[in-house]
């Protein structure tokens, strides 16, 4: 049985119908969206660049990135297209700046129909909900974007393998686990996956909500 509520039948449909399109993507809506924009701009994102928002949810980042970027330069993927369309409908001040065709359902991190123009990508608060194989899959498939300069992603870390085998309380209070969500990993795990898939990663010092750790990845 899955412990991941996002995989429950009807989860997104029910949330959207109840007007909870913000709440189901993790709360702290405005704060988290601002942080995402800040780390992207610190990584060099400018209006002429092309951004891929992986696990975009109801456009918590998109509602800030779309006005910042030139029209057509924001692309998004998520396991649920319906939740992205809810964000498009409810959260964009200028929805005409984003073609809904650029919101692509992609639960397997295959990035179908995403253009080769992508220069920056972010997977924020995505991988803590998924087994590590999904991070490896994302890293592997992002290698196909030859113009990609930086991929930013967040994870929960634990200090060592002994503590990884049991529940661990993160600095912000959330309890993470090794075999059910929210997942934690070792820093060595992240570094190993990056090397195996052709990336080098750097841990960033920015403080993220709930004690997540931000990594930037650049191709080897």
KAKA-V382836 format. One record per helix or strand of 2 or more residues. SS is the DSSP state (alpha for helix, beta for strand). FROM is the first residue (numbers start at 0). LEN is the number of residues. If there is no record, write none. Layout:
BEGIN
ss=SS from=FROM len=LEN
ss=SS from=FROM len=LEN
END
This chain:
BEGIN
ss=alpha from=4 len=3
ss=alpha from=10 len=7
ss=alpha from=22 len=3
ss=alpha from=28 len=14
ss=beta from=50 len=4
ss=alpha from=61 len=7
ss=beta from=73 len=5
ss=alpha from=80 len=11
ss=alpha from=94 len=3
ss=alpha from=99 len=3
ss=beta from=102 len=3
ss=beta from=119 len=4
ss=alpha from=126 len=3
ss=alpha from=131 len=11
ss=beta from=149 len=9
ss=alpha from=160 len=4
ss=beta from=167 len=2
ss=beta from=174 len=3
ss=beta from=182 len=4
ss=alpha from=186 len=10
ss=beta from=198 len=5
ss=alpha from=208 len=3
ss=beta from=212 len=7
END
